[in-house]
Amino acid sequence: MGKELPILPSPPSPEGGGQEVFLYSRVFCSRENSPTLRLLLDFLKSKGQIPLIPKVDPAALDDWAWVQISLGYNRERKPVQLFCMRDRGSYQDVFEKEKAEFLDRLAVFDDIEAQLVREHVTRARFIATTRFSKTDITEEGYDFNGWILEFFQENCDGIVQMDGQGFFSPKGELIVEMQEIGSEIDTV
């Protein structure tokens, strides 16, 4: 189940090599199936964004069971990688680990906002996760990533989480502050 779409090649890493540091953001979505990539691309275009995508079979853009794709926002910058981890099929193990880890981390909070976030994470059927290079992202890239998150939040009954910050309300207000966490995606 699921199609893994081609990934755009990334520009070479800065001199000195070293391991690349990624930033992650997620939308825990309670809708049963993720929208097709074509709907996401149309949404981005409606917001004045021009996503750079790899050449793919047009039919793949209409498949709800996609797994990952790289979306460029600037030819000179590394693309934002988008993963879809579901409660079934590809990345199911990663979905279960991330969901359990966030529920565990949320258990220490006892306010009403954290309770609502826990309920939302518990009901999640899939997680749309973005990953981008911490050293290669620009303000334009942060905005582009924000539009991706907004698409899933609005269309999939989702709640946004950003590493190093926490969970956000639909109005964009930080409601549960959390420290950096990383992602299980790095281990697959």
Backbone bond lengths (Angstrom), bond angles and torsions (degrees), N, CA, C in turn:
res aa  C-N    CA-C-N  psi(-1)  N-CA   C-N-CA  omega(-1)  CA-C   N-CA-C  phi
1 M - - - 1.448 - - 1.514 108.76 -
2 G 1.279 116.56 139.52 1.443 121.06 175.36 1.502 112.30 93.44
3 K 1.315 115.00 143.11 1.451 120.51 177.80 1.507 108.81 -114.05
4 E 1.321 114.84 131.57 1.445 120.31 175.50 1.515 106.29 -95.78
5 L 1.316 116.82 114.68 1.446 121.41 -175.94 1.519 110.17 -85.17
6 P 1.337 117.59 157.84 1.452 119.86 -179.48 1.532 111.29 -59.93
7 I 1.311 114.50 151.98 1.462 120.47 -179.20 1.514 108.65 -105.77
8 L 1.347 117.01 136.58 1.452 120.62 175.95 1.521 109.37 -64.65
9 P 1.328 117.64 138.97 1.461 117.92 177.13 1.530 109.53 -65.65
10 S 1.314 116.01 142.75 1.458 121.19 179.13 1.514 109.49 -92.47
11 P 1.340 117.30 146.93 1.457 119.05 173.47 1.528 109.17 -60.22
12 P 1.335 117.17 155.67 1.466 118.68 -178.96 1.515 111.99 -58.77
13 S 1.358 116.51 149.04 1.462 119.99 179.71 1.520 109.92 -72.17
14 P 1.338 115.26 157.27 1.449 119.84 -178.66 1.523 110.92 -58.56
15 E 1.334 114.55 155.54 1.477 120.20 178.46 1.513 109.99 -54.66
16 G 1.311 114.92 149.10 1.463 119.77 179.95 1.509 111.10 97.04
17 G 1.357 116.79 -12.23 1.470 120.48 176.27 1.509 112.61 60.53
18 G 1.332 115.56 -122.05 1.462 119.92 -176.26 1.508 109.89 77.44
19 Q 1.302 115.20 166.31 1.449 119.94 179.94 1.518 109.78 -80.42
20 E 1.305 115.67 135.15 1.450 121.09 -179.55 1.530 109.78 -72.12
21 V 1.321 115.66 140.81 1.455 121.67 178.76 1.524 107.74 -102.87
22 F 1.333 115.43 127.35 1.462 120.85 -178.60 1.513 110.92 -109.39
23 L 1.329 115.35 149.81 1.452 123.02 170.08 1.526 107.15 -107.22
24 Y 1.325 116.13 142.96 1.459 122.34 -178.34 1.511 110.64 -122.69
25 S 1.318 114.11 145.80 1.452 120.77 169.36 1.524 105.98 -139.84
26 R 1.309 115.44 151.05 1.462 120.49 -173.99 1.518 110.38 -137.66
27 V 1.320 113.45 154.99 1.460 119.91 168.88 1.525 105.39 -126.88
28 F 1.328 115.77 115.03 1.466 121.88 176.10 1.534 105.94 -82.94
29 C 1.326 116.39 113.77 1.463 122.21 -171.78 1.520 111.72 -111.41
30 S 1.335 116.37 133.95 1.464 119.55 -179.01 1.533 112.84 -97.70
31 R 1.308 117.80 -4.97 1.463 120.59 174.69 1.528 108.19 -66.02
32 E 1.333 118.00 146.67 1.466 120.67 -175.21 1.524 112.80 -64.00
33 N 1.317 118.19 -46.72 1.458 121.41 -177.64 1.513 111.00 -120.61
34 S 1.306 115.49 148.29 1.454 120.10 176.66 1.525 109.35 -75.69
35 P 1.319 117.09 150.96 1.460 119.83 176.17 1.533 109.92 -68.60
36 T 1.310 115.73 162.06 1.462 119.63 176.97 1.521 109.51 -69.73
37 L 1.311 115.32 159.11 1.464 119.94 178.20 1.525 111.11 -65.99
38 R 1.333 117.44 -30.79 1.461 120.08 178.85 1.531 110.24 -60.20
39 L 1.332 117.80 -40.22 1.466 120.54 177.96 1.530 111.19 -63.78
40 L 1.331 116.43 -40.29 1.469 120.05 176.87 1.525 110.30 -63.02
41 L 1.329 117.19 -46.72 1.469 120.95 -179.53 1.526 110.93 -61.62
42 D 1.327 117.42 -41.44 1.472 120.84 177.46 1.528 110.86 -63.06
43 F 1.332 116.80 -40.43 1.459 121.18 178.39 1.535 109.96 -62.32
44 L 1.337 116.71 -46.88 1.464 120.47 -179.96 1.525 110.92 -60.30
45 K 1.322 116.70 -42.43 1.472 120.52 178.89 1.522 110.66 -64.04
46 S 1.339 117.63 -37.35 1.465 120.69 179.62 1.527 111.56 -66.10
47 K 1.325 116.62 -20.73 1.467 121.48 179.48 1.529 111.70 -96.96
48 G 1.342 116.12 11.53 1.460 120.23 177.55 1.517 114.10 83.07
49 Q 1.310 117.38 11.40 1.466 121.99 178.85 1.529 108.70 -95.48
50 I 1.314 117.43 144.85 1.461 121.03 176.86 1.528 107.28 -120.16
51 P 1.336 116.72 91.11 1.462 120.19 -177.50 1.528 111.80 -68.73
52 L 1.316 115.47 135.12 1.460 121.88 175.07 1.515 106.53 -94.57
53 I 1.331 115.89 119.14 1.463 119.61 -177.95 1.524 109.52 -122.88
54 P 1.340 116.53 155.91 1.465 119.93 176.46 1.528 109.18 -69.90
55 K 1.329 116.02 161.53 1.466 119.29 175.21 1.520 108.02 -69.39
56 V 1.310 115.76 121.99 1.465 121.44 179.96 1.521 108.93 -133.92
57 D 1.287 115.46 160.16 1.455 121.68 174.03 1.531 106.90 -62.30
58 P 1.330 118.27 125.06 1.471 119.93 -178.88 1.534 113.02 -53.40
59 A 1.324 117.38 -30.75 1.473 119.89 179.13 1.527 110.91 -64.74
60 A 1.334 117.06 -30.31 1.465 120.43 179.92 1.529 111.07 -65.06
61 L 1.324 117.07 -28.58 1.466 120.31 179.35 1.526 111.95 -71.40
62 D 1.327 116.92 -16.13 1.465 120.91 -179.94 1.526 112.52 -103.13
63 D 1.307 117.53 7.02 1.459 122.35 -179.16 1.527 109.25 -91.40
64 W 1.316 117.65 125.93 1.470 119.98 180.00 1.530 111.48 -74.78
65 A 1.347 118.41 -17.53 1.464 121.41 -174.32 1.527 113.06 -92.56
66 W 1.312 118.31 30.72 1.461 120.89 178.23 1.528 110.17 -66.95
67 V 1.338 116.65 157.35 1.457 121.88 -176.52 1.530 111.96 -113.31
68 Q 1.332 116.44 -47.25 1.460 118.68 179.79 1.509 110.72 -158.19
69 I 1.327 115.31 156.96 1.458 122.81 175.86 1.525 107.51 -158.90
70 S 1.315 115.74 153.00 1.459 121.09 173.13 1.512 108.22 -103.13
71 L 1.319 116.12 132.50 1.456 122.43 -179.37 1.521 108.58 -119.38
72 G 1.322 115.83 113.76 1.457 119.87 179.37 1.515 111.42 -85.94
73 Y 1.320 115.27 148.55 1.461 120.66 176.46 1.518 110.67 -118.71
74 N 1.346 116.33 -13.89 1.464 122.63 -179.04 1.531 106.64 -157.74
75 R 1.317 116.79 129.62 1.477 120.06 -177.18 1.525 112.87 -61.93
76 E 1.312 117.80 -22.00 1.463 121.95 -178.54 1.529 113.19 -89.85
77 R 1.298 116.86 -3.48 1.476 121.94 -177.21 1.514 110.90 -120.11
78 K 1.315 114.82 155.93 1.466 119.86 176.39 1.526 108.98 -67.91
79 P 1.329 116.88 144.79 1.460 119.68 -177.94 1.524 112.71 -74.58
80 V 1.310 114.84 163.96 1.458 122.54 171.13 1.522 105.83 -83.89
81 Q 1.312 116.47 126.83 1.458 120.26 177.93 1.520 108.06 -94.73
82 L 1.325 115.40 132.42 1.453 121.95 -178.09 1.524 108.75 -117.48
83 F 1.329 116.06 125.81 1.464 123.15 179.63 1.521 108.69 -118.14
84 C 1.319 116.09 146.60 1.455 120.34 174.42 1.521 107.82 -123.25
85 M 1.320 115.56 113.08 1.469 122.10 -179.78 1.516 107.35 -108.16
86 R 1.327 115.07 122.54 1.469 120.52 -174.97 1.522 111.78 -109.80
87 D 1.323 113.52 169.20 1.464 120.26 177.15 1.529 111.08 -79.53
88 R 1.316 116.65 8.83 1.461 122.80 176.26 1.533 107.91 -155.01
89 G 1.327 116.94 154.57 1.461 121.32 175.26 1.520 114.00 77.74
90 S 1.332 115.58 -150.60 1.462 123.10 -177.72 1.525 111.04 -56.38
91 Y 1.293 115.91 138.76 1.473 124.09 179.05 1.528 113.48 64.85
92 Q 1.340 118.49 15.85 1.467 120.37 179.20 1.521 110.85 -59.71
93 D 1.337 117.42 -39.75 1.455 120.61 179.36 1.530 111.41 -64.28
94 V 1.326 116.96 -38.80 1.463 121.07 177.97 1.532 109.52 -67.49
95 F 1.328 116.38 -41.72 1.469 121.38 177.22 1.532 110.07 -55.73
96 E 1.334 116.41 -50.22 1.465 120.73 -177.58 1.527 111.87 -63.88
97 K 1.349 117.55 -40.94 1.469 120.93 179.08 1.528 111.19 -64.81
98 E 1.337 117.13 -46.51 1.470 119.31 -178.29 1.529 111.02 -66.39
99 K 1.302 116.65 -41.43 1.461 120.51 179.03 1.539 110.00 -61.03
100 A 1.338 116.48 -47.38 1.467 120.73 179.75 1.531 111.03 -63.26
101 E 1.322 116.96 -41.08 1.462 120.07 -179.55 1.526 111.45 -63.65
102 F 1.332 117.09 -42.95 1.465 119.31 179.10 1.519 111.73 -68.83
103 L 1.325 117.65 -38.79 1.470 119.52 177.07 1.523 110.58 -62.68
104 D 1.329 116.71 -39.29 1.465 121.22 177.71 1.528 110.70 -63.94
105 R 1.313 116.99 -44.81 1.463 120.79 -179.59 1.527 112.18 -68.10
106 L 1.332 116.46 -31.51 1.467 120.15 179.39 1.528 112.34 -77.03
107 A 1.320 117.61 -18.48 1.464 121.65 -176.84 1.527 112.88 -62.32
108 V 1.323 118.38 -22.42 1.469 121.08 -178.52 1.528 112.83 -79.14
109 F 1.322 116.88 -13.27 1.465 120.77 179.91 1.524 109.08 -92.40
110 D 1.333 116.11 140.25 1.459 118.37 -178.14 1.526 113.60 -122.11
111 D 1.337 117.65 11.60 1.460 118.90 179.20 1.531 111.30 -86.82
112 I 1.315 116.16 168.60 1.464 121.72 -175.26 1.526 111.53 -65.07
113 E 1.345 117.66 -37.41 1.459 120.52 179.52 1.526 110.96 -62.04
114 A 1.327 116.16 -44.26 1.466 120.14 179.43 1.524 110.93 -64.87
115 Q 1.323 117.21 -36.83 1.468 120.88 177.10 1.524 110.39 -62.22
116 L 1.328 117.11 -43.27 1.463 121.03 178.03 1.529 110.93 -63.86
117 V 1.323 117.22 -40.74 1.472 121.11 178.10 1.525 109.71 -64.07
118 R 1.347 117.53 -44.73 1.476 120.82 178.10 1.529 111.12 -57.22
119 E 1.323 116.09 -44.49 1.468 119.90 178.84 1.524 111.04 -61.74
120 H 1.322 116.17 -40.39 1.458 120.50 -179.83 1.536 110.88 -66.49
121 V 1.323 117.14 -44.69 1.471 121.06 178.52 1.529 109.74 -63.39
122 T 1.311 117.59 -39.53 1.468 121.75 178.88 1.527 111.14 -61.35
123 R 1.326 117.42 -39.40 1.470 121.66 -178.46 1.525 113.74 -80.45
124 A 1.327 118.25 -8.52 1.470 121.87 -175.09 1.526 111.85 -57.84
125 R 1.323 115.54 135.26 1.470 122.78 176.79 1.525 110.61 -103.61
126 F 1.340 116.04 -24.86 1.457 120.26 174.68 1.525 109.22 -153.93
127 I 1.328 114.49 159.89 1.459 121.29 178.70 1.524 107.35 -123.18
128 A 1.326 116.59 121.83 1.461 121.90 172.88 1.525 105.66 -92.29
129 T 1.327 116.76 116.34 1.458 121.52 -176.13 1.517 110.40 -116.58
130 T 1.326 116.27 130.21 1.461 120.50 173.58 1.517 108.48 -105.44
131 R 1.324 114.59 145.58 1.464 121.51 178.28 1.515 107.34 -136.37
132 F 1.336 115.38 132.40 1.458 119.40 177.51 1.522 109.91 -145.52
133 S 1.318 115.10 157.54 1.458 121.86 -177.58 1.520 110.26 -70.93
134 K 1.329 115.76 126.14 1.465 121.39 -179.06 1.529 111.43 -64.30
135 T 1.330 116.66 -31.04 1.467 120.52 -176.42 1.523 113.19 -92.11
136 D 1.329 118.09 -7.48 1.464 120.11 -174.72 1.525 113.08 -119.80
137 I 1.302 118.42 6.42 1.466 121.18 -177.72 1.528 109.55 -90.21
138 T 1.318 115.78 145.25 1.467 121.48 177.15 1.528 108.24 -116.88
139 E 1.318 115.84 176.10 1.466 120.48 176.63 1.533 109.67 -58.64
140 E 1.333 116.11 -39.61 1.467 121.61 176.80 1.534 110.19 -59.70
141 G 1.340 116.79 -39.56 1.459 121.33 178.96 1.517 112.44 -68.32
142 Y 1.338 117.11 -39.76 1.468 120.10 176.53 1.530 110.22 -62.03
143 D 1.329 116.38 -41.62 1.470 119.93 177.98 1.525 110.93 -63.27
144 F 1.333 116.20 -44.03 1.465 121.93 179.37 1.531 109.92 -59.54
145 N 1.324 116.19 -46.20 1.467 121.17 177.52 1.531 110.09 -60.71
146 G 1.318 117.39 -40.39 1.460 121.73 178.95 1.522 112.61 -60.63
147 W 1.338 117.18 -38.53 1.461 120.21 177.50 1.526 110.90 -66.43
148 I 1.333 116.99 -38.73 1.474 120.24 177.48 1.530 109.31 -60.84
149 L 1.338 116.53 -47.57 1.457 120.82 179.88 1.530 111.07 -61.30
150 E 1.324 115.98 -43.25 1.464 120.14 -179.64 1.531 110.88 -60.96
151 F 1.328 117.54 -40.56 1.465 121.22 179.03 1.524 110.64 -56.17
152 F 1.335 117.04 -49.67 1.462 119.91 -178.16 1.524 111.75 -70.87
153 Q 1.321 117.24 -36.09 1.455 120.12 178.48 1.534 110.18 -62.29
154 E 1.309 117.20 -46.12 1.467 121.01 -176.34 1.518 113.58 -75.35
155 N 1.327 117.47 -37.00 1.458 121.06 -171.98 1.525 114.95 -96.50
156 C 1.322 117.07 -9.15 1.468 119.37 -174.18 1.516 112.52 -131.45
157 D 1.332 117.04 20.60 1.457 121.38 -177.84 1.527 109.41 49.94
158 G 1.327 114.77 57.24 1.453 120.26 -174.11 1.510 114.22 -108.06
159 I 1.322 114.80 161.76 1.460 121.80 174.15 1.525 107.48 -125.93
160 V 1.329 116.51 132.75 1.461 123.09 -173.03 1.522 111.27 -88.32
161 Q 1.334 114.61 136.84 1.471 122.98 173.79 1.525 106.85 -128.41
162 M 1.324 116.65 134.55 1.457 121.36 176.53 1.518 108.89 -126.08
163 D 1.338 115.51 129.66 1.464 119.44 179.83 1.518 110.69 -59.34
164 G 1.327 115.11 141.73 1.450 121.50 -179.85 1.518 113.39 80.68
165 Q 1.338 117.10 -6.39 1.457 121.08 -179.35 1.520 111.47 -124.91
166 G 1.330 116.87 -65.54 1.458 119.73 179.67 1.512 111.68 139.62
167 F 1.349 115.73 -149.82 1.460 122.78 -178.44 1.522 109.61 -102.19
168 F 1.335 114.21 145.10 1.456 120.80 -176.63 1.519 111.21 -119.23
169 S 1.336 116.01 146.01 1.465 121.66 175.34 1.532 107.99 -74.01
170 P 1.337 117.23 167.01 1.461 119.68 176.40 1.535 113.02 -59.54
171 K 1.321 117.23 -21.21 1.465 120.95 178.25 1.525 111.99 -85.58
172 G 1.336 117.73 -0.50 1.457 121.00 178.18 1.517 114.58 88.48
173 E 1.333 117.46 13.21 1.460 121.04 179.70 1.524 109.67 -92.92
174 L 1.328 116.64 135.87 1.461 121.33 176.60 1.527 108.43 -68.06
175 I 1.347 116.33 119.09 1.470 119.00 -176.77 1.530 112.91 -111.55
176 V 1.339 117.30 -24.50 1.462 121.18 174.52 1.522 107.12 -136.35
177 E 1.328 115.42 110.22 1.459 120.05 -177.95 1.523 109.80 -83.00
178 M 1.353 115.69 132.48 1.467 121.20 -179.74 1.524 109.23 -140.92
179 Q 1.326 115.58 154.55 1.460 122.15 178.08 1.517 110.85 -82.86
180 E 1.328 115.70 176.30 1.481 123.90 179.18 1.516 111.09 -55.87
181 I 1.354 116.21 145.68 1.467 118.47 -179.46 1.524 112.96 -132.88
182 G 1.331 121.18 -32.48 1.464 121.43 -175.31 1.518 109.67 84.62
183 S 1.325 116.28 -161.91 1.466 118.93 -178.94 1.499 111.68 -154.87
184 E 1.324 115.12 150.08 1.453 122.28 175.56 1.512 110.94 -69.91
185 I 1.335 118.75 -16.02 1.457 121.65 -179.84 1.526 110.27 -58.39
186 D 1.321 116.88 -34.88 1.464 120.38 -179.40 1.519 113.02 -61.97
187 T 1.318 117.87 -18.96 1.460 120.60 -176.87 1.517 113.24 -95.17
188 V 1.353 117.85 -4.52 1.471 119.40 179.81 1.501 111.61 -97.05
